Structure formats: structure tokens, C-alpha cells
Amino acid sequence: MSTEQSLPSHVPYAGRRSRVLLIDNDGFSYYTCYLARGLSKFADVILYGFSEESFKTTGAAKEKKVKYNDIRQRLPKKPSALNGIITVFLLFFILLELLLREKYDIVHIQDYLPSFFLFVPFLKLRRKRICWTMHDVEIFNFTTGLRGKLQVLFLKIVSQPGFTSKYADKIFVHASTLKQQLIVKKVDQDKISVIRFFDYRYLLESTDTDTQLEICDTIVENEYVLFLGNIAPWKGIDTLVDAVKIMRNRIHQSFCIVIAGEPYEGLKKIDFFENLGREETKFVKRINRFIKNFEIPSLVSRSSFLVLPYNELFRHSASGVIPLAYTFAKPVVISNIPSLVEYVEADKTGLIFENDNPEQLANRMIELIENKSKCKEMGDHAYQKLVNEMSMETCCKIINDNYQSIACV
């Protein structure tokens, strides 16, 4: 008799491959799909996703051990307040159906998945294990005014983070400092594991590497500093703008800062660049829209280095922008937010400045702009750090080890 056949019925998967029901969350599809690809080396994965395009782009579609189901096709197509409410109710019934129909040992969810907390007692009764990746240990306010406050309240009500934290078997966070924040909130430290944001090497596999952004035609390759990502109050754009003003008066050569990304939907009326004067605009190029996945390789690879001027509001999160930079052998200039600092070896893979300090930020950027050989050397170290510590294979093995650790609990 095989090991699997001889296991007691209450032991879910000790001694064999895990069966994981991996549930995506809107906005995390590339991460979730690439995670499915990595986990398929160790587990049989049933992926319920929001983006078939992400499923294909990340290479997960090529893995025989990944079974994909598209949630998006069953939800309203046009965004609106009413459709948002309808989506929550539809998602409840979609989750109910799949939890009853699929065969799995573990349910692994991403961030604050609406309505999921309602199924926790059901899963516990069925002796299923629950894993939860908390990309943010606090819920961000992605819009302003009363609407923003209501959205946060709604997410807290339907997600019940305290409730889910109590009954989840494993909680994954992307930085040790985020783990400490949860421990302070009385979350059981034994169930929290730190999983680094992993590489973006699937972008290197793209067959469309020659895709160019229109704005890149006006700047010299390897001569611009890149800020990449959605614009929000916690991204420190004001500090970056002030640093540009300082650099304009001090630097001995031309420079260009490319800021690529748009404000979140509810924040579009905020002018994050209001302090950018006419003279400074000569040194700043903006791509004020969502950057599509296929555009990222060209945009990042043509830059000198990436800058993350995030402020104290970001302390509850980590950033995938750092391993993205490392994937393309680019160093980073980051603020000293602890969850960012964990990913950087100072003066080796990146430079660190005091958050909200534009003078220091300007100094760090000037240092790399004027010393191209140092910038290149640091980029090489950054890629090696990625390979050694943040590869998709390494991170997914750690996740699977966590799956196995709760097999007999």
C-alpha cells in the first residue's frame, strides 16, 4: 500500500503533493499566476483567477499541474458603484460553488478577498487548511473623502482581518517588519512566515522585448532614472519633486526622471506634481497612465536605476518594484522605510536615504547618475541577490514547506 493510501483520513496531504486551491484577487493577478507556476513544481494547483492574460504571460498556462478557471468572465464587465456591490454577491456564490466542487487540501487566498471570511467556519469543519498572503498589513485608502472611508470600512467588514488572522493556518507577509507589526496586533507569531516578493523573470521570457514606449524616443537609453507604479500619497512624489529642484541647481550633467504610472481611480483629482516648476519640467518626463505588462521590460531595461521615495505611510507594505529592478540588473534608491530596507544591501544593491528628505534623495541620485560604473556594478550585485534570495523557485519551495508543516496540525 502506498504512503498516500495508508494515511488516516484526517491527515490532509502529509507524504504527497499538496492540492492547493489558489484564489486570485483583482489587482494581484500577475503575482498569483506566477505563484501558481512556481508552486506547480511542488503541488497540484487549482487556480481561480481574474486575468487569463496574466495566466498566459507568466507562463503558468504551460504548466500541466495548474488548472485554471476564469472568475472575471462571471462578473460585471463595467466598473460602477452598483456593479461593485453586485460583484461582491456574485463572488460569494462563485466561491461557494468552487469550495464545494473542487478537491483540495489547502485554500490559499491573496490579500483582502471580499466575502471569504464567511467560508472560514465551513473550511474548518471540513479540515481544510487556510493560507493567506497579506500583501498589506493595513487596508489602504485608494480614494478620498467619504467614499474612501466607506470603502475601507466595507473592506474591513467583509474581510474581517482579525477573524481571518485568528483562523488562518498560515499567514504570509513580504517583510520581517510586517511580521512584527502583526505580532504587535496579537497575531500568533508561529503562523506568520516571511516570503519575499520574488523575481519577475517571466518578463525576460517575453518574445515582445522590442516594444517601445513613445516617450522613450525622446530620452537616451541608460540615461534616465525611473519611478514606476501607481501614484498615491504614500509614494513620496512630493519628496521626489523637491529632489529634482535641488538636482537642477547642483548636477554637472543633464539628467531625466521618468515617472510612469497614474493615480488610483479615486485619487486622480489630486495634483501630486503641483510643486513642479516650469524649469523642473524639463528634467521630468511623465507617462500618466497605467503601464501595461508588455511595456515594462523596455521601460526598465533602458533606465539607469529605479527610485522609490516612499514615505512613512508605506510602512505597512513591501514593494515588488525592488525585485523588478533586480530582475533587470538595476540598482535602486530607496527611502529608509524598514520593509524596503530589508530588500537592499546598502551601497551594494542600492542606496538608502531618510524618507521625506529631498536633500539626501538628490545626493543619492546624483551619486549614481555621475558614476555610471558604480551604477552598473551595483546592478550586477542586485541581480545576484535576486537569484540567491528571491527566485520564484526558492520562494515557492518555502511556501510549500509551510504547506507541509500544517499537514498534520
GUGUSE-484757 format. One record per residue (C-alpha): z negated, y negated, x negated; residue in one letter; residue number from 0. Coordinates in nm, 2 decimals. Example, Ala and Ser with C-alpha at 12.3 -4.5 7.8 and 13.67 -1.06 7.14 Angstrom:
BEGIN
+--------+--------+--------+---------+-----+
!     pz !     py !     px ! residuo ! num !
+--------+--------+--------+---------+-----+
!  -0.78 !   0.45 !  -1.23 !       a !   0 !
!  -0.71 !   0.11 !  -1.37 !       s !   1 !
+--------+--------+--------+---------+-----+
% end
This chain:
BEGIN
+--------+--------+--------+---------+-----+
!     pz !     py !     px ! residuo ! num !
+--------+--------+--------+---------+-----+
!   0.00 !   0.00 !   0.00 !       m !   0 !
!   0.09 !  -0.35 !  -0.13 !       s !   1 !
!  -0.17 !  -0.61 !  -0.21 !       t !   2 !
!  -0.05 !  -0.82 !   0.07 !       e !   3 !
!  -0.06 !  -0.54 !   0.33 !       q !   4 !
!  -0.42 !  -0.44 !   0.23 !       s !   5 !
!  -0.56 !  -0.79 !   0.27 !       l !   6 !
!  -0.81 !  -0.84 !   0.56 !       p !   7 !
!  -0.66 !  -1.04 !   0.85 !       s !   8 !
!  -0.89 !  -1.34 !   0.79 !       h !   9 !
!  -0.76 !  -1.39 !   0.43 !       v !  10 !
!  -0.45 !  -1.60 !   0.48 !       p !  11 !
!  -0.25 !  -1.55 !   0.16 !       y !  12 !
!  -0.45 !  -1.46 !  -0.14 !       a !  13 !
!  -0.24 !  -1.25 !  -0.38 !       g !  14 !
!   0.10 !  -1.35 !  -0.24 !       r !  15 !
!   0.32 !  -1.66 !  -0.20 !       r !  16 !
!   0.18 !  -1.92 !   0.02 !       s !  17 !
!   0.36 !  -2.00 !   0.35 !       r !  18 !
!   0.35 !  -2.38 !   0.39 !       v !  19 !
!   0.43 !  -2.59 !   0.69 !       l !  20 !
!   0.52 !  -2.92 !   0.52 !       l !  21 !
!   0.53 !  -3.21 !   0.77 !       i !  22 !
!   0.70 !  -3.53 !   0.66 !       d !  23 !
!   0.60 !  -3.88 !   0.77 !       n !  24 !
!   0.85 !  -4.16 !   0.84 !       d !  25 !
!   0.89 !  -4.36 !   0.52 !       g !  26 !
!   0.79 !  -4.07 !   0.28 !       f !  27 !
!   1.10 !  -3.85 !   0.32 !       s !  28 !
!   1.23 !  -3.86 !  -0.04 !       y !  29 !
!   0.88 !  -3.77 !  -0.17 !       y !  30 !
!   0.83 !  -3.50 !   0.09 !       t !  31 !
!   1.17 !  -3.34 !   0.04 !       c !  32 !
!   1.14 !  -3.34 !  -0.34 !       y !  33 !
!   0.79 !  -3.19 !  -0.30 !       l !  34 !
!   0.94 !  -2.91 !  -0.08 !       a !  35 !
!   1.19 !  -2.84 !  -0.36 !       r !  36 !
!   0.91 !  -2.82 !  -0.62 !       g !  37 !
!   0.68 !  -2.61 !  -0.40 !       l !  38 !
!   0.96 !  -2.36 !  -0.33 !       s !  39 !
!   0.91 !  -2.22 !  -0.68 !       k !  40 !
!   0.57 !  -2.10 !  -0.57 !       f !  41 !
!   0.57 !  -2.09 !  -0.19 !       a !  42 !
!   0.78 !  -2.04 !   0.12 !       d !  43 !
!   0.82 !  -2.38 !   0.27 !       v !  44 !
!   0.90 !  -2.48 !   0.63 !       i !  45 !
!   0.98 !  -2.85 !   0.62 !       l !  46 !
!   0.98 !  -3.07 !   0.92 !       y !  47 !
!   1.14 !  -3.39 !   0.80 !       g !  48 !
!   1.27 !  -3.73 !   0.92 !       f !  49 !
!   1.58 !  -3.75 !   0.70 !       s !  50 !
!   1.84 !  -3.49 !   0.64 !       e !  51 !
!   2.00 !  -3.73 !   0.38 !       e !  52 !
!   1.67 !  -3.71 !   0.18 !       s !  53 !
!   1.67 !  -3.34 !   0.21 !       f !  54 !
!   2.02 !  -3.32 !   0.06 !       k !  55 !
!   1.98 !  -3.59 !  -0.20 !       t !  56 !
!   1.66 !  -3.45 !  -0.35 !       t !  57 !
!   1.82 !  -3.10 !  -0.40 !       g !  58 !
!   1.58 !  -2.94 !  -0.15 !       a !  59 !
!   1.87 !  -2.82 !   0.06 !       a !  60 !
!   1.98 !  -2.59 !  -0.23 !       k !  61 !
!   1.65 !  -2.40 !  -0.23 !       e !  62 !
!   1.66 !  -2.07 !  -0.03 !       k !  63 !
!   1.28 !  -2.08 !   0.01 !       k !  64 !
!   1.30 !  -2.41 !   0.21 !       v !  65 !
!   1.37 !  -2.40 !   0.58 !       k !  66 !
!   1.45 !  -2.75 !   0.72 !       y !  67 !
!   1.41 !  -2.89 !   1.07 !       n !  68 !
!   1.50 !  -3.24 !   1.15 !       d !  69 !
!   1.24 !  -3.43 !   1.36 !       i !  70 !
!   1.44 !  -3.75 !   1.37 !       r !  71 !
!   1.71 !  -3.60 !   1.60 !       q !  72 !
!   1.45 !  -3.56 !   1.87 !       r !  73 !
!   1.31 !  -3.92 !   1.85 !       l !  74 !
!   1.44 !  -4.25 !   1.98 !       p !  75 !
!   1.71 !  -4.40 !   1.76 !       k !  76 !
!   1.65 !  -4.77 !   1.81 !       k !  77 !
!   1.32 !  -4.93 !   1.69 !       p !  78 !
!   1.12 !  -5.12 !   1.95 !       s !  79 !
!   0.76 !  -5.15 !   2.07 !       a !  80 !
!   0.83 !  -4.92 !   2.37 !       l !  81 !
!   1.02 !  -4.67 !   2.16 !       n !  82 !
!   0.72 !  -4.67 !   1.91 !       g !  83 !
!   0.49 !  -4.56 !   2.19 !       i !  84 !
!   0.74 !  -4.30 !   2.31 !       i !  85 !
!   0.78 !  -4.17 !   1.96 !       t !  86 !
!   0.40 !  -4.10 !   1.93 !       v !  87 !
!   0.41 !  -3.90 !   2.25 !       f !  88 !
!   0.73 !  -3.71 !   2.16 !       l !  89 !
!   0.58 !  -3.64 !   1.82 !       l !  90 !
!   0.28 !  -3.48 !   1.98 !       f !  91 !
!   0.49 !  -3.23 !   2.17 !       f !  92 !
!   0.71 !  -3.17 !   1.87 !       i !  93 !
!   0.41 !  -3.09 !   1.65 !       l !  94 !
!   0.26 !  -2.87 !   1.93 !       l !  95 !
!   0.58 !  -2.67 !   1.95 !       e !  96 !
!   0.61 !  -2.61 !   1.58 !       l !  97 !
!   0.25 !  -2.53 !   1.53 !       l !  98 !
!   0.27 !  -2.26 !   1.79 !       l !  99 !
!   0.61 !  -2.12 !   1.69 !       r ! 100 !
!   0.62 !  -2.12 !   1.31 !       e ! 101 !
!   0.45 !  -1.86 !   1.09 !       k ! 102 !
!   0.24 !  -2.03 !   0.82 !       y ! 103 !
!  -0.09 !  -2.03 !   0.63 !       d ! 104 !
!  -0.11 !  -2.40 !   0.54 !       i ! 105 !
!  -0.02 !  -2.72 !   0.71 !       v ! 106 !
!   0.04 !  -3.00 !   0.46 !       h ! 107 !
!   0.08 !  -3.35 !   0.61 !       i ! 108 !
!   0.17 !  -3.68 !   0.45 !       q ! 109 !
!  -0.05 !  -3.99 !   0.49 !       d ! 110 !
!  -0.15 !  -4.11 !   0.84 !       y ! 111 !
!   0.06 !  -3.89 !   1.07 !       l ! 112 !
!   0.02 !  -4.00 !   1.43 !       p ! 113 !
!  -0.14 !  -3.75 !   1.67 !       s ! 114 !
!  -0.21 !  -3.49 !   1.41 !       f ! 115 !
!  -0.58 !  -3.52 !   1.44 !       f ! 116 !
!  -0.56 !  -3.37 !   1.79 !       l ! 117 !
!  -0.44 !  -3.04 !   1.64 !       f ! 118 !
!  -0.72 !  -3.00 !   1.38 !       v ! 119 !
!  -0.96 !  -2.80 !   1.61 !       p ! 120 !
!  -0.67 !  -2.58 !   1.71 !       f ! 121 !
!  -0.57 !  -2.51 !   1.35 !       l ! 122 !
!  -0.93 !  -2.44 !   1.25 !       k ! 123 !
!  -0.97 !  -2.19 !   1.53 !       l ! 124 !
!  -0.66 !  -2.01 !   1.40 !       r ! 125 !
!  -0.80 !  -2.01 !   1.05 !       r ! 126 !
!  -0.52 !  -2.22 !   0.91 !       k ! 127 !
!  -0.57 !  -2.44 !   0.61 !       r ! 128 !
!  -0.51 !  -2.81 !   0.62 !       i ! 129 !
!  -0.39 !  -3.01 !   0.32 !       c ! 130 !
!  -0.35 !  -3.39 !   0.34 !       w ! 131 !
!  -0.18 !  -3.62 !   0.09 !       t ! 132 !
!  -0.33 !  -3.97 !   0.12 !       m ! 133 !
!  -0.08 !  -4.20 !  -0.04 !       h ! 134 !
!  -0.30 !  -4.49 !   0.05 !       d ! 135 !
!  -0.68 !  -4.45 !   0.10 !       v ! 136 !
!  -0.67 !  -4.76 !   0.33 !       e ! 137 !
!  -0.43 !  -4.84 !   0.60 !       i ! 138 !
!  -0.21 !  -5.14 !   0.50 !       f ! 139 !
!  -0.13 !  -5.42 !   0.75 !       n ! 140 !
!   0.25 !  -5.43 !   0.74 !       f ! 141 !
!   0.29 !  -5.72 !   0.98 !       t ! 142 !
!   0.10 !  -6.04 !   1.06 !       t ! 143 !
!  -0.12 !  -6.18 !   1.35 !       g ! 144 !
!  -0.25 !  -5.99 !   1.65 !       l ! 145 !
!   0.04 !  -5.74 !   1.63 !       r ! 146 !
!  -0.06 !  -5.64 !   1.28 !       g ! 147 !
!  -0.43 !  -5.60 !   1.37 !       k ! 148 !
!  -0.33 !  -5.38 !   1.67 !       l ! 149 !
!  -0.11 !  -5.16 !   1.46 !       q ! 150 !
!  -0.39 !  -5.10 !   1.21 !       v ! 151 !
!  -0.63 !  -5.03 !   1.49 !       l ! 152 !
!  -0.38 !  -4.79 !   1.65 !       f ! 153 !
!  -0.32 !  -4.60 !   1.33 !       l ! 154 !
!  -0.70 !  -4.56 !   1.28 !       k ! 155 !
!  -0.74 !  -4.44 !   1.63 !       i ! 156 !
!  -0.46 !  -4.18 !   1.63 !       v ! 157 !
!  -0.51 !  -4.08 !   1.27 !       s ! 158 !
!  -0.89 !  -4.06 !   1.27 !       q ! 159 !
!  -0.91 !  -4.06 !   0.89 !       p ! 160 !
!  -1.28 !  -3.99 !   0.89 !       g ! 161 !
!  -1.23 !  -3.69 !   1.13 !       f ! 162 !
!  -0.93 !  -3.55 !   0.93 !       t ! 163 !
!  -1.11 !  -3.60 !   0.60 !       s ! 164 !
!  -1.40 !  -3.40 !   0.72 !       k ! 165 !
!  -1.20 !  -3.10 !   0.84 !       y ! 166 !
!  -0.91 !  -3.10 !   0.58 !       a ! 167 !
!  -0.95 !  -2.82 !   0.33 !       d ! 168 !
!  -0.78 !  -3.02 !   0.05 !       k ! 169 !
!  -0.71 !  -3.39 !   0.01 !       i ! 170 !
!  -0.45 !  -3.50 !  -0.25 !       f ! 171 !
!  -0.46 !  -3.86 !  -0.39 !       v ! 172 !
!  -0.24 !  -4.01 !  -0.67 !       h ! 173 !
!  -0.51 !  -4.15 !  -0.89 !       a ! 174 !
!  -0.87 !  -4.07 !  -1.01 !       s ! 175 !
!  -0.98 !  -4.42 !  -0.90 !       t ! 176 !
!  -0.86 !  -4.34 !  -0.55 !       l ! 177 !
!  -1.07 !  -4.02 !  -0.55 !       k ! 178 !
!  -1.37 !  -4.23 !  -0.65 !       q ! 179 !
!  -1.31 !  -4.46 !  -0.35 !       q ! 180 !
!  -1.31 !  -4.16 !  -0.11 !       l ! 181 !
!  -1.63 !  -4.02 !  -0.27 !       i ! 182 !
!  -1.80 !  -4.36 !  -0.21 !       v ! 183 !
!  -1.69 !  -4.32 !   0.16 !       k ! 184 !
!  -1.89 !  -3.98 !   0.16 !       k ! 185 !
!  -1.58 !  -3.76 !   0.15 !       v ! 186 !
!  -1.66 !  -3.42 !  -0.02 !       d ! 187 !
!  -1.55 !  -3.46 !  -0.38 !       q ! 188 !
!  -1.49 !  -3.09 !  -0.41 !       d ! 189 !
!  -1.20 !  -3.11 !  -0.17 !       k ! 190 !
!  -1.03 !  -3.40 !  -0.34 !       i ! 191 !
!  -0.76 !  -3.33 !  -0.60 !       s ! 192 !
!  -0.56 !  -3.59 !  -0.81 !       v ! 193 !
!  -0.19 !  -3.52 !  -0.80 !       i ! 194 !
!   0.02 !  -3.77 !  -1.00 !       r ! 195 !
!   0.33 !  -3.92 !  -0.85 !       f ! 196 !
!   0.59 !  -3.70 !  -1.00 !       f ! 197 !
!   0.93 !  -3.77 !  -1.16 !       d ! 198 !
!   1.25 !  -3.89 !  -0.99 !       y ! 199 !
!   1.48 !  -3.66 !  -1.19 !       r ! 200 !
!   1.68 !  -3.58 !  -0.88 !       y ! 201 !
!   1.82 !  -3.93 !  -0.92 !       l ! 202 !
!   1.96 !  -3.82 !  -1.26 !       l ! 203 !
!   2.14 !  -3.54 !  -1.09 !       e ! 204 !
!   2.34 !  -3.78 !  -0.88 !       s ! 205 !
!   2.72 !  -3.75 !  -0.90 !       t ! 206 !
!   2.75 !  -4.11 !  -0.80 !       d ! 207 !
!   2.60 !  -4.26 !  -1.11 !       t ! 208 !
!   2.87 !  -4.53 !  -1.15 !       d ! 209 !
!   2.77 !  -4.71 !  -0.83 !       t ! 210 !
!   2.71 !  -5.07 !  -0.90 !       q ! 211 !
!   2.52 !  -5.34 !  -0.71 !       l ! 212 !
!   2.72 !  -5.65 !  -0.66 !       e ! 213 !
!   2.46 !  -5.87 !  -0.81 !       i ! 214 !
!   2.46 !  -5.67 !  -1.14 !       c ! 215 !
!   2.81 !  -5.80 !  -1.21 !       d ! 216 !
!   2.65 !  -6.14 !  -1.29 !       t ! 217 !
!   2.40 !  -6.02 !  -1.54 !       i ! 218 !
!   2.42 !  -5.84 !  -1.88 !       v ! 219 !
!   2.32 !  -5.48 !  -1.90 !       e ! 220 !
!   1.98 !  -5.41 !  -2.05 !       n ! 221 !
!   1.90 !  -5.79 !  -2.03 !       e ! 222 !
!   1.71 !  -5.82 !  -1.71 !       y ! 223 !
!   1.35 !  -5.75 !  -1.60 !       v ! 224 !
!   1.33 !  -5.56 !  -1.27 !       l ! 225 !
!   1.09 !  -5.58 !  -0.99 !       f ! 226 !
!   1.17 !  -5.31 !  -0.74 !       l ! 227 !
!   1.02 !  -5.24 !  -0.40 !       g ! 228 !
!   0.94 !  -5.39 !  -0.06 !       n ! 229 !
!   0.78 !  -5.74 !  -0.07 !       i ! 230 !
!   0.43 !  -5.77 !   0.06 !       a ! 231 !
!   0.11 !  -5.98 !   0.00 !       p ! 232 !
!  -0.03 !  -5.72 !  -0.24 !       w ! 233 !
!   0.28 !  -5.71 !  -0.47 !       k ! 234 !
!   0.18 !  -6.03 !  -0.66 !       g ! 235 !
!   0.51 !  -6.21 !  -0.62 !       i ! 236 !
!   0.33 !  -6.54 !  -0.65 !       d ! 237 !
!   0.20 !  -6.44 !  -0.99 !       t ! 238 !
!   0.55 !  -6.34 !  -1.10 !       l ! 239 !
!   0.70 !  -6.67 !  -0.98 !       v ! 240 !
!   0.43 !  -6.86 !  -1.17 !       d ! 241 !
!   0.50 !  -6.65 !  -1.48 !       a ! 242 !
!   0.87 !  -6.74 !  -1.46 !       v ! 243 !
!   0.78 !  -7.11 !  -1.47 !       k ! 244 !
!   0.58 !  -7.05 !  -1.78 !       i ! 245 !
!   0.86 !  -6.84 !  -1.95 !       m ! 246 !
!   1.12 !  -7.11 !  -1.87 !       r ! 247 !
!   0.94 !  -7.36 !  -2.09 !       n ! 248 !
!   0.84 !  -7.12 !  -2.37 !       r ! 249 !
!   1.10 !  -6.84 !  -2.43 !       i ! 250 !
!   1.36 !  -6.89 !  -2.70 !       h ! 251 !
!   1.64 !  -6.70 !  -2.53 !       q ! 252 !
!   1.78 !  -6.66 !  -2.19 !       s ! 253 !
!   1.63 !  -6.41 !  -1.95 !       f ! 254 !
!   1.67 !  -6.28 !  -1.60 !       c ! 255 !
!   1.43 !  -6.14 !  -1.35 !       i ! 256 !
!   1.59 !  -5.93 !  -1.07 !       v ! 257 !
!   1.37 !  -5.89 !  -0.76 !       i ! 258 !
!   1.52 !  -5.61 !  -0.55 !       a ! 259 !
!   1.37 !  -5.54 !  -0.21 !       g ! 260 !
!   1.30 !  -5.70 !   0.13 !       e ! 261 !
!   0.97 !  -5.79 !   0.31 !       p ! 262 !
!   0.84 !  -5.54 !   0.56 !       y ! 263 !
!   0.97 !  -5.60 !   0.91 !       e ! 264 !
!   0.66 !  -5.78 !   1.03 !       g ! 265 !
!   0.64 !  -6.00 !   0.71 !       l ! 266 !
!   0.99 !  -6.14 !   0.70 !       k ! 267 !
!   0.89 !  -6.48 !   0.82 !       k ! 268 !
!   0.66 !  -6.53 !   0.51 !       i ! 269 !
!   0.83 !  -6.71 !   0.22 !       d ! 270 !
!   0.70 !  -6.53 !  -0.08 !       f ! 271 !
!   0.92 !  -6.74 !  -0.31 !       f ! 272 !
!   0.83 !  -7.09 !  -0.17 !       e ! 273 !
!   0.69 !  -7.20 !  -0.51 !       n ! 274 !
!   1.01 !  -7.11 !  -0.70 !       l ! 275 !
!   1.16 !  -7.44 !  -0.80 !       g ! 276 !
!   1.53 !  -7.52 !  -0.84 !       r ! 277 !
!   1.52 !  -7.48 !  -1.22 !       e ! 278 !
!   1.34 !  -7.14 !  -1.20 !       e ! 279 !
!   1.60 !  -7.00 !  -0.96 !       t ! 280 !
!   1.85 !  -7.00 !  -1.25 !       k ! 281 !
!   1.64 !  -6.72 !  -1.40 !       f ! 282 !
!   1.57 !  -6.52 !  -1.09 !       v ! 283 !
!   1.82 !  -6.30 !  -0.90 !       k ! 284 !
!   1.72 !  -6.17 !  -0.56 !       r ! 285 !
!   1.86 !  -5.87 !  -0.38 !       i ! 286 !
!   1.69 !  -5.95 !  -0.04 !       n ! 287 !
!   1.75 !  -5.62 !   0.14 !       r ! 288 !
!   1.65 !  -5.26 !   0.14 !       f ! 289 !
!   1.77 !  -5.08 !  -0.18 !       i ! 290 !
!   1.94 !  -4.76 !  -0.09 !       k ! 291 !
!   1.86 !  -4.45 !  -0.28 !       n ! 292 !
!   2.21 !  -4.41 !  -0.44 !       f ! 293 !
!   2.18 !  -4.77 !  -0.58 !       e ! 294 !
!   1.86 !  -4.71 !  -0.77 !       i ! 295 !
!   2.00 !  -4.52 !  -1.08 !       p ! 296 !
!   2.24 !  -4.81 !  -1.17 !       s ! 297 !
!   1.98 !  -5.08 !  -1.10 !       l ! 298 !
!   1.70 !  -4.92 !  -1.30 !       v ! 299 !
!   1.91 !  -4.78 !  -1.59 !       s ! 300 !
!   2.07 !  -5.13 !  -1.65 !       r ! 301 !
!   1.73 !  -5.30 !  -1.68 !       s ! 302 !
!   1.52 !  -5.36 !  -1.99 !       s ! 303 !
!   1.19 !  -5.28 !  -1.82 !       f ! 304 !
!   1.01 !  -5.29 !  -1.49 !       l ! 305 !
!   0.73 !  -5.53 !  -1.38 !       v ! 306 !
!   0.45 !  -5.45 !  -1.14 !       l ! 307 !
!   0.25 !  -5.77 !  -1.09 !       p ! 308 !
!   0.04 !  -5.62 !  -0.80 !       y ! 309 !
!  -0.29 !  -5.79 !  -0.71 !       n ! 310 !
!  -0.63 !  -5.67 !  -0.60 !       e ! 311 !
!  -0.51 !  -5.59 !  -0.25 !       l ! 312 !
!  -0.33 !  -5.30 !  -0.40 !       f ! 313 !
!  -0.64 !  -5.13 !  -0.54 !       r ! 314 !
!  -0.64 !  -4.86 !  -0.26 !       h ! 315 !
!  -0.29 !  -4.73 !  -0.36 !       s ! 316 !
!  -0.09 !  -4.60 !  -0.66 !       a ! 317 !
!   0.27 !  -4.67 !  -0.73 !       s ! 318 !
!   0.57 !  -4.44 !  -0.76 !       g ! 319 !
!   0.76 !  -4.72 !  -0.94 !       v ! 320 !
!   0.59 !  -4.63 !  -1.27 !       i ! 321 !
!   0.72 !  -4.27 !  -1.28 !       p ! 322 !
!   1.06 !  -4.40 !  -1.15 !       l ! 323 !
!   1.07 !  -4.63 !  -1.46 !       a ! 324 !
!   0.97 !  -4.35 !  -1.69 !       y ! 325 !
!   1.24 !  -4.12 !  -1.54 !       t ! 326 !
!   1.50 !  -4.37 !  -1.68 !       f ! 327 !
!   1.30 !  -4.42 !  -2.01 !       a ! 328 !
!   1.20 !  -4.77 !  -1.92 !       k ! 329 !
!   0.85 !  -4.91 !  -2.01 !       p ! 330 !
!   0.65 !  -5.11 !  -1.75 !       v ! 331 !
!   0.45 !  -5.43 !  -1.75 !       v ! 332 !
!   0.16 !  -5.38 !  -1.50 !       i ! 333 !
!  -0.14 !  -5.56 !  -1.37 !       s ! 334 !
!  -0.48 !  -5.41 !  -1.46 !       n ! 335 !
!  -0.53 !  -5.25 !  -1.11 !       i ! 336 !
!  -0.71 !  -4.93 !  -1.21 !       p ! 337 !
!  -0.48 !  -4.70 !  -1.01 !       s ! 338 !
!  -0.19 !  -4.84 !  -1.20 !       l ! 339 !
!  -0.36 !  -4.84 !  -1.54 !       v ! 340 !
!  -0.41 !  -4.46 !  -1.51 !       e ! 341 !
!  -0.04 !  -4.41 !  -1.55 !       y ! 342 !
!   0.01 !  -4.63 !  -1.85 !       v ! 343 !
!  -0.07 !  -4.59 !  -2.22 !       e ! 344 !
!  -0.12 !  -4.95 !  -2.33 !       a ! 345 !
!   0.12 !  -5.07 !  -2.60 !       d ! 346 !
!   0.29 !  -4.72 !  -2.59 !       k ! 347 !
!   0.45 !  -4.67 !  -2.25 !       t ! 348 !
!   0.37 !  -5.02 !  -2.11 !       g ! 349 !
!   0.19 !  -5.35 !  -2.14 !       l ! 350 !
!  -0.10 !  -5.45 !  -1.92 !       i ! 351 !
!  -0.21 !  -5.80 !  -1.80 !       f ! 352 !
!  -0.50 !  -5.93 !  -1.60 !       e ! 353 !
!  -0.40 !  -5.94 !  -1.23 !       n ! 354 !
!  -0.34 !  -6.29 !  -1.09 !       d ! 355 !
!  -0.30 !  -6.42 !  -1.44 !       n ! 356 !
!   0.06 !  -6.55 !  -1.48 !       p ! 357 !
!   0.00 !  -6.67 !  -1.84 !       e ! 358 !
!  -0.08 !  -6.32 !  -1.95 !       q ! 359 !
!   0.21 !  -6.18 !  -1.75 !       l ! 360 !
!   0.45 !  -6.42 !  -1.91 !       a ! 361 !
!   0.33 !  -6.33 !  -2.26 !       n ! 362 !
!   0.38 !  -5.96 !  -2.19 !       r ! 363 !
!   0.73 !  -6.00 !  -2.06 !       m ! 364 !
!   0.83 !  -6.23 !  -2.34 !       i ! 365 !
!   0.70 !  -5.98 !  -2.59 !       e ! 366 !
!   0.94 !  -5.71 !  -2.46 !       l ! 367 !
!   1.23 !  -5.95 !  -2.40 !       i ! 368 !
!   1.22 !  -6.07 !  -2.76 !       e ! 369 !
!   1.15 !  -5.73 !  -2.92 !       n ! 370 !
!   1.42 !  -5.50 !  -2.80 !       k ! 371 !
!   1.35 !  -5.23 !  -3.05 !       s ! 372 !
!   0.98 !  -5.21 !  -2.93 !       k ! 373 !
!   1.10 !  -5.20 !  -2.57 !       c ! 374 !
!   1.33 !  -4.91 !  -2.65 !       k ! 375 !
!   1.06 !  -4.72 !  -2.84 !       e ! 376 !
!   0.82 !  -4.77 !  -2.55 !       m ! 377 !
!   1.08 !  -4.64 !  -2.31 !       g ! 378 !
!   1.12 !  -4.32 !  -2.51 !       d ! 379 !
!   0.74 !  -4.27 !  -2.51 !       h ! 380 !
!   0.74 !  -4.33 !  -2.13 !       a ! 381 !
!   0.99 !  -4.06 !  -2.07 !       y ! 382 !
!   0.80 !  -3.81 !  -2.28 !       q ! 383 !
!   0.48 !  -3.89 !  -2.09 !       k ! 384 !
!   0.66 !  -3.82 !  -1.77 !       l ! 385 !
!   0.79 !  -3.49 !  -1.90 !       v ! 386 !
!   0.44 !  -3.39 !  -2.02 !       n ! 387 !
!   0.22 !  -3.51 !  -1.74 !       e ! 388 !
!   0.43 !  -3.60 !  -1.43 !       m ! 389 !
!   0.71 !  -3.35 !  -1.40 !       s ! 390 !
!   0.78 !  -3.22 !  -1.05 !       m ! 391 !
!   0.71 !  -2.86 !  -1.18 !       e ! 392 !
!   0.37 !  -2.95 !  -1.33 !       t ! 393 !
!   0.25 !  -3.14 !  -1.02 !       c ! 394 !
!   0.37 !  -2.87 !  -0.77 !       c ! 395 !
!   0.20 !  -2.60 !  -0.97 !       k ! 396 !
!  -0.13 !  -2.79 !  -0.95 !       i ! 397 !
!  -0.07 !  -2.83 !  -0.57 !       i ! 398 !
!   0.00 !  -2.46 !  -0.53 !       n ! 399 !
!  -0.32 !  -2.38 !  -0.74 !       d ! 400 !
!  -0.51 !  -2.58 !  -0.48 !       n ! 401 !
!  -0.34 !  -2.38 !  -0.20 !       y ! 402 !
!  -0.46 !  -2.06 !  -0.37 !       q ! 403 !
!  -0.81 !  -2.19 !  -0.42 !       s ! 404 !
!  -0.86 !  -2.23 !  -0.05 !       i ! 405 !
!  -0.71 !  -1.89 !   0.04 !       a ! 406 !
!  -1.05 !  -1.71 !   0.08 !       c ! 407 !
!  -1.27 !  -2.01 !   0.17 !       v ! 408 !
+--------+--------+--------+---------+-----+
% end
